[in-house]
Amino acid sequence: MAEEYEGGEGGEGLETPPSFFPYSGSNPEREPGNFGELVEVSVQGVFGAETKGRISHFVLLTDGVRKLPILIGASESNAIMYIIEQKRPDRPQTHDLIKNILDRVGCDIDRVVIDDFWNAVYYAKMYLQSGNAEVEIDSRPSDAIAMALRFEAPIYVADELLDVDSDLV
């Protein structure tokens, strides 16, 4: 509680991240990694796991042999599940709205690429196509997957990111 905080008023003592952060000191510069060639994957499903009363949501990607679980938010889980289960909400949700906008301006999602992992976070890109122009958009994997499913676009993952111990999934 706030009254238990002994750091003083006005956020004093918050210059340094708490010890549970995955890095110490200032925010380190992210350098993109190289995790190998791209492999096309499909969404095997979305699932939840309960731990100590908290539910975590995951999307499970597979190349047919290997599997990659990615932690996602509850709303993104719903956005992906709507497409997998071929359901439509009463009103357009955020990903549906974005698809409607892109459709109206004549833009398509060509592909989604999940090709980096840094500081316990996966990184994705959406490649938008409009005529002969291609635009790369940085994205969270969950949003990129939700959009790829709406546009029926392929999803690619860097090969080494799929090399997870299959006993874990």
C-alpha positions, 0 to 999 in steps of 0.5 A: 500500500502507499502508506507502506512505501518508505521512499518519500514523496514525489517518486524519490528513489525510483531512478533505479529499476527494482531488482526483479527487472531483467536488467540493472541500471539504465535501459540497455540498447536493444540490438536485433538478433539473428535467429536463422532462416524463416519458417512458416508456422500456423496457429495451433491454438490459444490456451490459458494456464492458471498459476496461483489464481492468475490466468496467463494466455498463450498462443501456440505456433507450430511448424508441424513438428516444433511448437512455440508458445508465446505469452499474450494478453487476454484481449489479444487471446480473444481476438485470435480465438474469434478468428479460429472459431469463426465467430464475429463479435456484435461490433468490430473489435480493434483488430477488425477495425484496423482490417476495415481501415486497411481494406478501405485504403487498399492495403493488405498484410502480405506476411507476419514475421516473428524473428527476434527475442530479447529480454524475455520478449518476442518481436514481430513485424507486419509487412503491409502491401499497397500496390508496389509499395511494402511497409514494415510495421513493428508489432507485438506478436499477438497483434501481428498474429491476430491481423495475419489471421484476418488477412489470411496472411502467412506467419513466419518464425525465425528457425532458432526461435522454434528450437524450444524443448518440445517437452515444455509444450 
